[in-house]
Amino acid sequence: MGNKIIRKKIKTSRKTKELDLNSLLEDENFIQKVQSNLNLIWKETELLALNLSYNELNKIPSEISMLTKIEFLDLSSNKLSELPIEVGNLINLKKFYLKHNRFELFPNPILKLEKLEELDLRENLLVEVPPELGNLPLKVILLSRNINIVFPPLEILQYDSQVIINFLKEANEEKIRIENQNQNQYQNQYQNQNQNQNQNQNQNQNNQNQNQNQNQNQNQNNQNNQNDEYNLSRSLENSNISWIPFIPTEIPKIEEDHSNSSPIFELRKKLHKIQDIVGEDNIPSDFMCPITLEIFVEPVKASDGFNYEKSVISKWLENHDISPQTNEKFPNKNLIENLELKQKIQIYIKSLNEIGIKI
């Protein structure tokens, strides 16, 4: 049975040295600071649970990593805006509650908690949650009432934990696929550059040898027949090389694969329905991909300055290095997620519901 310190309204976390504790409950007090000498105080304990919720903490000391056996940690309803990286060393932590704090950025140490099963981040100021969360063995994830959140989108957050977790897993797999694809492209580009360099060197060497042979032949011809202008002019004519650059005149249309049923695919079907009801001419053109002429699901900005649907432009870049908008070469093949545009589209969809257009 855990010990609980209640209704004495303490302001500093108490020492637990020489106490045989499995759990320590210090919630609903006025604690503003957890002692930084935890490595001396809690090192000899084997805490499995620690509750510091409903206090006034704005910082957690790095010494919390000494609680290597802890499985339950509740830091809800405090003033935390970040976590020390040492939280990632809590290798046995299964339940982590951070509800009603001040997190604007997702606390990345959580991504190292390989046994985490429950995560509560409700009522914070988060804008997005990294798809890498899909790598953790989560069974419960709570993200509601983060008023600024754009990823996962609100359409996904209205479902239960399992749908959100599956969405994060799919998003993480897609991110890994694109990263591997980009890495392969860079490797191929590097290999092609080396190959081209070697070819150029070989070509230069061949040209030098050819020029040398031509010079020798020309000198020989001059010695044999100085007046043979016909042979000389023909030799010069044969040495000329012409080169005409290839300029693409057509941009092939890319058709996206809709074979898999997933939250992303369900969201895309919903947007198709909106497009059918409202009409393409009544939808802001900035909200539609210039290639598919459909409302964006995952808008990204390419180096040509235009926005595209992520899956479509990624497929385009597999076989092209020119912009489908400008027909000029991309400065680079980097894609940047346009969170601002995604949020505007979500607000637009919400406004349709408010004026009576039910989707």
Phi and psi in degrees as a GROMACS rama.xvg file:
@    title "Ramachandran Plot"
@    xaxis  label "Phi"
@    yaxis  label "Psi"
@TYPE xy
-75.3815  155.814  GLY-2
-94.372  141.551  ASN-3
-127.902  132.924  LYS-4
-99.516  114.084  ILE-5
-130.331  147.595  ILE-6
55.7265  16.541  ARG-7
-102.341  -5.10299  LYS-8
49.9165  57.8829  LYS-9
-75.2041  158.194  ILE-10
-113.675  -8.28684  LYS-11
-136.682  137.035  THR-12
-59.622  131.773  SER-13
-75.675  157.175  ARG-14
-74.0461  142.523  LYS-15
-118.114  9.74873  THR-16
-61.4744  143.703  LYS-17
67.5389  12.5985  GLU-18
-106.425  136.417  LEU-19
-91.1869  90.9801  ASP-20
-114.364  143.325  LEU-21
-103.909  -29.3178  ASN-22
-142.589  149.995  SER-23
-134.702  121.023  LEU-24
-115.856  112.181  LEU-25
-124.786  32.1498  GLU-26
-76.835  162.609  ASP-27
59.8425  49.3278  GLU-28
-127.238  -162.823  ASN-29
-114.608  31.8035  PHE-30
-65.7976  124.979  ILE-31
-107.389  -17.512  GLN-32
-149.399  134.137  LYS-33
-95.17  131.438  VAL-34
-56.2835  136.014  GLN-35
-77.3261  -8.67478  SER-36
-95.2136  36.0776  ASN-37
-60.5936  -30.5928  LEU-38
-62.7519  -25.3119  ASN-39
-90.835  -33.3936  LEU-40
-83.283  -46.3465  ILE-41
-99.9565  -0.753155  TRP-42
-61.6707  -32.9537  LYS-43
-90.6662  -0.633776  GLU-44
-96.6848  167.92  THR-45
-127.264  57.5712  GLU-46
-61.4348  133.292  LEU-47
-105.305  -20.9754  LEU-48
-143.191  139.462  ALA-49
-141.267  123.956  LEU-50
-119.057  112.75  ASN-51
-121.281  26.7104  LEU-52
-71.9106  160.39  SER-53
55.8223  51.0216  TYR-54
-126.83  -157.311  ASN-55
-126.579  35.0664  GLU-56
-71.6216  134.464  LEU-57
-118.461  1.97943  ASN-58
-157.066  142.538  LYS-59
-113.667  125.765  ILE-60
-68.6851  152.392  PRO-61
-65.0657  -21.1209  SER-62
-66.1488  -5.4608  GLU-63
-61.7677  -18.2687  ILE-64
-64.5828  -14.1857  SER-65
-69.6602  -17.8548  MET-66
-84.5939  65.854  LEU-67
-69.8854  -18.678  THR-68
-100.938  -0.48721  LYS-69
-65.1705  137.65  ILE-70
-115.881  -20.6165  GLU-71
-131.216  126.553  PHE-72
-140.142  119.302  LEU-73
-117.545  112.517  ASP-74
-118.726  25.4904  LEU-75
-65.4006  155.68  SER-76
55.0354  53.467  SER-77
-124.486  -155.44  ASN-78
-122.792  32.7587  LYS-79
-77.5895  137.732  LEU-80
-122.14  -7.45469  SER-81
-157.451  163.304  GLU-82
-123.211  144.948  LEU-83
-67.6577  150.574  PRO-84
-62.4831  -21.6829  ILE-85
-66.4998  -16.5306  GLU-86
-58.8348  -29.2144  VAL-87
-65.2064  -11.3694  GLY-88
-87.8134  -1.82888  ASN-89
-80.4437  74.627  LEU-90
-68.2523  -15.7488  ILE-91
-104.891  4.60391  ASN-92
-68.3029  127.521  LEU-93
-113.192  -30.8979  LYS-94
-127.868  123.767  LYS-95
-134.596  115.954  PHE-96
-113.714  121.292  TYR-97
-129.339  26.4508  LEU-98
-60.5882  145.105  LYS-99
56.4444  60.1245  HIS-100
-123.573  -152.888  ASN-101
-126.934  34.6484  ARG-102
-74.2179  119.126  PHE-103
-96.8918  -35.929  GLU-104
-107.042  143.191  LEU-105
-63.1962  129.412  PHE-106
-71.8507  101.662  PRO-107
-61.4866  -26.5181  ASN-108
-54.6472  -23.0982  PRO-109
-61.8868  -30.3028  ILE-110
-65.8494  -13.9975  LEU-111
-94.6431  -0.610755  LYS-112
-85.0237  87.4255  LEU-113
-72.9652  -8.33119  GLU-114
-112.122  10.2918  LYS-115
-68.4889  127.403  LEU-116
-112.742  -29.5724  GLU-117
-130.819  133.572  GLU-118
-139.042  123.603  LEU-119
-117.039  111.491  ASP-120
-123.063  28.3451  LEU-121
-65.8716  155.883  ARG-122
57.9244  46.0034  GLU-123
-116.908  -160.392  ASN-124
-120.064  28.7642  LEU-125
-65.2013  143.136  LEU-126
-98.7634  -39.3825  VAL-127
-151.682  157.931  GLU-128
-116.494  131.439  VAL-129
-67.1655  139.452  PRO-130
-63.5304  -17.6199  PRO-131
-60.9712  -15.8522  GLU-132
-58.7639  -24.8957  LEU-133
-64.7385  -13.5512  GLY-134
-78.7873  -19.7588  ASN-135
-81.7383  154.91  LEU-136
-80.7535  48.4997  PRO-137
-69.5445  141.39  LEU-138
-113.32  -28.4802  LYS-139
-133.865  129.798  VAL-140
-138.562  128.631  ILE-141
-119.95  119.418  LEU-142
-130.563  8.03602  LEU-143
-67.7833  160.66  SER-144
60.8555  31.4627  ARG-145
-97.3762  95.9725  ASN-146
-66.1481  -19.7687  ILE-147
-98.722  0.349302  ASN-148
-69.6858  136.397  ILE-149
-121.783  -15.445  VAL-150
-143.203  121.836  PHE-151
-63.9134  152.895  PRO-152
-65.7897  159.9  PRO-153
-59.3186  -30.7354  LEU-154
-63.2394  -28.4651  GLU-155
-85.4843  -38.2353  ILE-156
-65.295  -18.4123  LEU-157
-75.2578  -11.097  GLN-158
-91.0856  178.994  TYR-159
-78.9804  178.369  ASP-160
-58.2094  -39.0425  SER-161
-64.9032  -38.7111  GLN-162
-65.4632  -42.571  VAL-163
-63.1718  -43.7317  ILE-164
-63.3342  -43.7757  ILE-165
-63.3393  -38.5341  ASN-166
-61.7043  -44.4922  PHE-167
-64.5346  -38.6381  LEU-168
-62.7355  -45.8442  LYS-169
-64.4243  -40.6947  GLU-170
-64.5006  -37.8174  ALA-171
-69.1083  -40.8001  ASN-172
-61.4934  -40.9413  GLU-173
-65.5571  -40.1212  GLU-174
-62.974  -43.9963  LYS-175
-63.716  -40.446  ILE-176
-61.8986  -43.0903  ARG-177
-68.7927  -40.179  ILE-178
-62.5638  -43.34  GLU-179
-64.7649  -39.2863  ASN-180
-63.2459  -44.8158  GLN-181
-63.3015  -40.3316  ASN-182
-63.4263  -41.9619  GLN-183
-64.4846  -37.9366  ASN-184
-64.1417  -42.2514  GLN-185
-64.206  -40.5957  TYR-186
-64.0815  -44.3375  GLN-187
-63.8427  -39.4472  ASN-188
-63.7139  -41.5875  GLN-189
-63.9946  -43.1415  TYR-190
-64.4753  -40.4731  GLN-191
-65.0221  -37.462  ASN-192
-63.076  -44.7078  GLN-193
-63.2601  -40.5823  ASN-194
-65.1799  -43.3788  GLN-195
-63.7563  -38.2149  ASN-196
-63.6967  -43.4711  GLN-197
-64.6505  -40.3367  ASN-198
-63.8249  -40.7145  GLN-199
-63.9943  -40.9123  ASN-200
-62.7562  -44.1633  GLN-201
-64.3276  -40.2409  ASN-202
-64.5804  -41.2471  GLN-203
-62.4796  -40.5446  ASN-204
-65.1495  -42.2038  GLN-205
-63.6866  -40.1431  ASN-206
-63.923  -40.9042  ASN-207
-62.5383  -44.6285  GLN-208
-63.8138  -40.6482  ASN-209
-65.1703  -43.9846  GLN-210
-62.7782  -39.0482  ASN-211
-64.7267  -42.2789  GLN-212
-65.8162  -38.9922  ASN-213
-64.0727  -41.9766  GLN-214
-62.7932  -41.5742  ASN-215
-63.9056  -42.9319  GLN-216
-65.1639  -39.8804  ASN-217
-64.7886  -42.4748  GLN-218
-63.1806  -39.4063  ASN-219
-64.6895  -41.9309  GLN-220
-64.962  -38.6514  ASN-221
-63.6614  -38.5136  ASN-222
-69.3954  -40.9188  GLN-223
-73.0384  -39.236  ASN-224
-150.766  91.4775  ASN-225
-68.3576  -22.3418  GLN-226
-93.3537  4.83133  ASN-227
-86.4654  75.6901  ASP-228
-69.3324  -27.6764  GLU-229
-62.8246  -47.1977  TYR-230
-64.2225  -36.5096  ASN-231
-66.854  -46.7148  LEU-232
-64.5181  -37.7145  SER-233
-64.3929  -38.1786  ARG-234
-64.1977  -41.5807  SER-235
-67.0631  -37.5576  LEU-236
-64.4678  -41.344  GLU-237
-68.0424  -20.4003  ASN-238
-84.0043  -9.02081  SER-239
-73.2112  144.878  ASN-240
-128.028  125.56  ILE-241
-107.716  150.641  SER-242
-142.811  126.337  TRP-243
-118.008  119.485  ILE-244
-69.2246  147.136  PRO-245
-88.0081  127.187  PHE-246
-118.002  116.899  ILE-247
-65.0041  138.403  PRO-248
-114.08  -9.62511  THR-249
-129.516  144.195  GLU-250
-114.328  108.801  ILE-251
-65.6661  145.145  PRO-252
-82.2896  137.81  LYS-253
-103.071  129.476  ILE-254
-104.169  127.155  GLU-255
-80.9297  147.078  GLU-256
-81.7871  121.253  ASP-257
-112.55  31.2564  HIS-258
-76.6379  -27.8314  SER-259
-96.3104  132.925  ASN-260
-86.0838  119.459  SER-261
-153.683  168.574  SER-262
-54.8984  -37.6125  PRO-263
-65.8853  -41.6253  ILE-264
-66.6596  -38.3392  PHE-265
-63.6982  -39.222  GLU-266
-63.7697  -39.7281  LEU-267
-64.8998  -37.7458  ARG-268
-64.3412  -37.8216  LYS-269
-63.6034  -40.9276  LYS-270
-68  -34.9086  LEU-271
-61.3453  -39.6215  HIS-272
-65.1451  -41.4465  LYS-273
-59.23  -44.3761  ILE-274
-63.8272  -37.4462  GLN-275
-69.1541  -39.1343  ASP-276
-74.8615  -48.9636  ILE-277
-77.5799  -37.0266  VAL-278
95.9546  137.848  GLY-279
-59.6319  -34.8134  GLU-280
-69.4682  -19.9859  ASP-281
-97.6314  0.118746  ASN-282
-99.2124  132.613  ILE-283
-52.7545  131.037  PRO-284
-62.0744  -27.0595  SER-285
-66.4901  -18.537  ASP-286
-88.5457  0.200281  PHE-287
-120.732  139.647  MET-288
-68.3027  131.439  CYS-289
-68.9674  -14.7707  PRO-290
-91.8428  -52.3389  ILE-291
-86.3817  -17.7739  THR-292
57.3422  35.514  LEU-293
-123.067  157.718  GLU-294
-62.4427  137.809  ILE-295
-60.814  139.929  PHE-296
-103.501  -48.1733  VAL-297
-131.388  79.2587  GLU-298
-70.5837  136.58  PRO-299
-132.319  151.742  VAL-300
-103.388  128.048  LYS-301
-92.7483  172.97  ALA-302
-72.198  -7.25556  SER-303
-86.004  -0.225157  ASP-304
91.4856  -1.48342  GLY-305
-102.709  154.172  PHE-306
-92.9575  142.597  ASN-307
-139.713  161.847  TYR-308
-68.4331  131.375  GLU-309
-55.9167  -51.2807  LYS-310
-65.7679  -32.8292  SER-311
-73.751  -48.541  VAL-312
-69.503  -30.0866  ILE-313
-63.2547  -41.7748  SER-314
-67.6816  -38.5262  LYS-315
-59.0853  -44.2144  TRP-316
-69.8235  -13.9189  LEU-317
-64.5882  -32.3539  GLU-318
-124.107  1.2334  ASN-319
-136.009  150.946  HIS-320
-124.017  12.7711  ASP-321
-110.59  153.503  ILE-322
-75.4959  132.107  SER-323
-70.2202  -10.1978  PRO-324
-94.9686  -45.8957  GLN-325
-102.593  -13.9756  THR-326
61.3699  22.8925  ASN-327
-113.911  160.397  GLU-328
-68.1936  136.443  LYS-329
-63.2297  136.849  PHE-330
-58.5251  -37.8429  PRO-331
-157.608  174.853  ASN-332
-106.859  21.9806  LYS-333
-73.5588  141.699  ASN-334
-121.26  131.187  LEU-335
-115.926  124.204  ILE-336
-63.6825  129.281  GLU-337
-96.6207  84.7629  ASN-338
-67.7111  -33.8545  LEU-339
-64.0308  -44.0064  GLU-340
-65.7953  -39.7831  LEU-341
-60.3454  -41.9034  LYS-342
-66.8138  -38.5099  GLN-343
-62.2939  -39.0971  LYS-344
-65.8519  -40.0679  ILE-345
-63.4403  -39.8842  GLN-346
-65.656  -40.0248  ILE-347
-61.3484  -43.7667  TYR-348
-63.4719  -41.1693  ILE-349
-63.645  -38.2392  LYS-350
-66.3095  -31.7504  SER-351
-63.616  -41.4529  LEU-352
-63.4057  -37.2072  ASN-353
-68.5416  -27.6442  GLU-354
-95.0344  9.67508  ILE-355
100.575  3.3436  GLY-356
-89.69  100.295  ILE-357
-89.477  130.47  LYS-358
